[in-house]
Amino acid sequence: MAKAQKTDRTIPRRLKGFRDITAADVFARDRMIAKIREVYERYGFVPLETPALEYVDVLGKYLPEADRPDGGIYAFQDEDNEWIALRYDLTAPLSRFVAMNLQDLPLPFRRYQVGPVYRVEKPGPDRFREFYQFDFDSVGTASMLADAECCMVMCDTLEALGINRGDYIVRVNDRKVLSGVLENVARRGEVPPQASLNILRSIDKLDRVGLDGVKGLLGLGRRDESGDFTPGVGLAPPQIDIVLHYLGIKAESRTVVCDDLERVVGDSQVGLEGVEELRRIDEALGGAGFDEDRVVIDPTVVRGLTYYTGPVFEAVLTFDIMDDKGVRRQFGSVFGGGRYDDLVERFTGQKIPATGSSIGVDRLLAALRVLGKINIDATTAAVLVTRLDRNLTAEYQKIAAELRSAGMNTELYVGKQGIGKQFKYASATGKTVAIVMGSDEINKGEVSIKDLRLGEELSKEVGPDRKKWLEEQPAQFSISRSKLVEAVNKVLGRYATR
Amino acid sequence: MAKAQKTDRTIPRRLKGFRDITAADVFARDRMIAKIREVYERYGFVPLETPALEYVDVLGKYLPEADRPDGGIYAFQDEDNEWIALRYDLTAPLSRFVAMNLQDLPLPFRRYQVGPVYRVEKPGPDRFREFYQFDFDSVGTASMLADAECCMVMCDTLEALGINRGDYIVRVNDRKVLSGVLENVARRGEVPPQASLNILRSIDKLDRVGLDGVKGLLGLGRRDESGDFTPGVGLAPPQIDIVLHYLGIKAESRTVVCDDLERVVGDSQVGLEGVEELRRIDEALGGAGFDEDRVVIDPTVVRGLTYYTGPVFEAVLTFDIMDDKGVRRQFGSVFGGGRYDDLVERFTGQKIPATGSSIGVDRLLAALRVLGKINIDATTAAVLVTRLDRNLTAEYQKIAAELRSAGMNTELYVGKQGIGKQFKYASATGKTVAIVMGSDEINKGEVSIKDLRLGEELSKEVGPDRKKWLEEQPAQFSISRSKLVEAVNKVLGRYATR
């Protein structure tokens, strides 16, 4: 229990790292998801929905920090004492689904799935323990066409969301190339146990710690600005040089990068396989017209999840933004994935190669918001029918029903406040129009319509033509009861095109 | 761990009571949710999304079977040893949200929320441990207008989903009336501890066990057909008679039922309050034109959740259906809710009355499926571009890109099977059209289009005009490469109106 209180009231509190998402944000996210879905479906992916809970051994331990005691997941025992957990991604459950349905499933099985996943991580401003992923995958194909297609879908998705070409880049690498480099490192001298994973993690930190930082992490360790010391992998300088030389490979042309990588991996069989995979991806991307302004080969890409076996890819936003607090920063990776040829095999014993990508819905939504690419003012609220005189409630109900029948979202006020507070309530809940009718109006067969947004709109910067037009509109007027629907529709129309 | 195997393969298995939802079902459910959302928004409700995990004490114990040791929920300790749980409904989290945001929230706060909830219940064919609820609530109003509105929204929602008036009924009761009856029972003699809750549970079983069954449950106990004995509440016969008399109240007119209830509750203050609430609801329903063909007052309604304090309501489907196995059954309650005036107060100490309803998305979807009100064949799949000749892959990619640009969902085959298997794959994944192009075609500047649905459609029962028209359509034909998009569009159009 949290802090005790004198009363036996329960303290209303939310788990740390979790959040409540209110109307405007739900709308924005849903619109974003709808756009993403359209692109995924355009490429022939169809939906699948797996449960939020799975057996722990079925999920496996593939998180970047899975060597932590709790494995970074929400795990607990069910009533049969079996260990179950909230999914930490959508890929492990997909592999379980394919393994269970292998007999009936046409391969490649191409599905998308959107939903929350759960990780026990240190929460931050844009880092939640419950967050949305939106994945697409092709299971049952070893073809690099599928990996190239992942990159293409990532580009098309970002552009469909309004991110301009040039404001993002998809970066591709191959875990087999990294394995080839590790083989060469091992040939040059002793390698400590667990070194492979730690070398990959060190490389993965390049963006944050820079090349010198990686050098430290590969060698004797690194002390950061705060004075904290991270122990190093313990490689010898000639070994470190191999990695640094590899990380230095950079060229605009994907073909040139492949040629350079081929030289670096030398005669490592797995390394050469990786380079060949990258060449196939380059070829498929070229065939579809996806050039280096959209997709590059970048040896520094690792991706954290440990289940990747071949190509890995990520999309990063390349522009700086100012966040809410005026701090300049980059959004970094918003979309990532790769090939995971062993995930189904761990269930079936049979090789079912697979590849796919996952978009970080929340982080990308935050980026779109900062970019102004998502309308966060959108609301479905339209009309409030006020209740000036409780005795006229049946008449108010009829008005509300008429407006609803005509397709307008209409709330009948069901609170107990007076008319002034009702207008405030209408504005606070985003209504455009308030309807008022007292006994005066009813005797005259009339009804009053109040435009709640006009004042606010007039204070905005709009073109002179629109301003003039807005100024001519009445903020409140009475009309014949029989013309109500038409008149409300017209007022709503004042803002419909915006 | 489950059954051990000789290999160290993991057994792919899903938690019992959970399910995977495949494409057609996801589409059907999403279309259903969109229709429900439209009705909720039409009444002025806006979305809110709370987390799946909450503190256990924040959720409270309100499930019908919450006196079970595990409380019927998925609860476990987090890394700080605090008890957390997956939400079992969307009302308790809403109350927590309102309590946390009381300063800034315009009241009544009217929100809808859709999402999975989790209960550790005995799984059944249509009973899952993870299931969707779609709630709407008005928090911060004591007005019976809000409760009447709940009933109206329930009616409008069911009709929007294609359920005809007369095929459902909304039944309303009031917990205060039930309390009044219990008061009268207590006045007639001794009442065992915990009797109130158990009397309500016995009444709640009326649909299943009949009036005689309830009589047994209120008295010495009841033996069911299987021979199982359920102990009774232990009431004396005159006490039981009060309950049975109450349960026998039935009339078409809501006013008449209220008059009868008023007599039964006698001078019980709380009972009279309950009757008065029902009269206010009747009045509001009448004002909006919702008569007894849609909403009735029914004294047998209890609703299981223990947080209800006043009006309770449920919508039941009134027709019999044949299920998949040819068994005749009723769907029963698909939509339910009530007033819960104390849920926010337990956090704030301040009275924040509230009322709302929850639709059981999965059960209703099952009903719509049986009724044929939901198209379960709908698919977003349209075109498969086959790969007859791997060397022509770049050309196939161009074709796929062209079709996508024209708005057609198009998959490029990325597997490794031959052309015959590719056609089978196209059909199995629901494609309408397959595109074929070999070196022959390419030399002639042509491409082949295969209609995969024509044969299937011809075998269906369709009108003679359509049959004749369909028979005249070519199942496969070649056209000039430049006319591809137009021609594929035309073939898809063969089925677009269906």
Interface residues (C-beta under 8 A of the other chain):
Chain A: M1 A2 T7 R9 T10 I11 P12 R13 R14 L15 F18 R19 D20 I21 T22 A23 V26 F27 E41 R42 Y43 G44 V46 P47 L48 E49 T50 P51 A52 L53 E54 Y55 D57 V58 G60 D70 Y74 F76 Q77 D78 E79 E82 I84 L86 S95 R96 F97 A99 M100 P106 L107 P108 R110 R111 P116 Y118 V120 E130 S138 G140 T141 A142 S143 L145 A146 E149 A284 G286 G287 A288 G289 R346 F347 T348 G349 T379 T380 A381 V383 L384 T393 A394 Q397 K398 A401 R404 G407 M408 N409 T410 E411 L412 V414 G415 K416 K424 Y425 A428 T429 G430
Chain B: M1 A2 T7 R9 T10 I11 P12 R13 R14 L15 F18 R19 D20 I21 T22 A23 V26 F27 D30 E41 R42 Y43 G44 V46 P47 L48 E49 T50 P51 A52 L53 E54 Y55 D57 V58 G60 D70 Y74 F76 Q77 D78 E79 E82 I84 L86 S95 R96 F97 A99 M100 P106 L107 P108 R110 R111 P116 Y118 V120 E130 S138 G140 T141 A142 S143 L145 A146 E149 A284 G286 G287 A288 G289 R346 F347 T348 G349 T379 T380 A381 V383 L384 T393 A394 Q397 K398 A401 R404 M408 N409 T410 E411 L412 V414 G415 K416 K424 Y425 A428 T429 G430
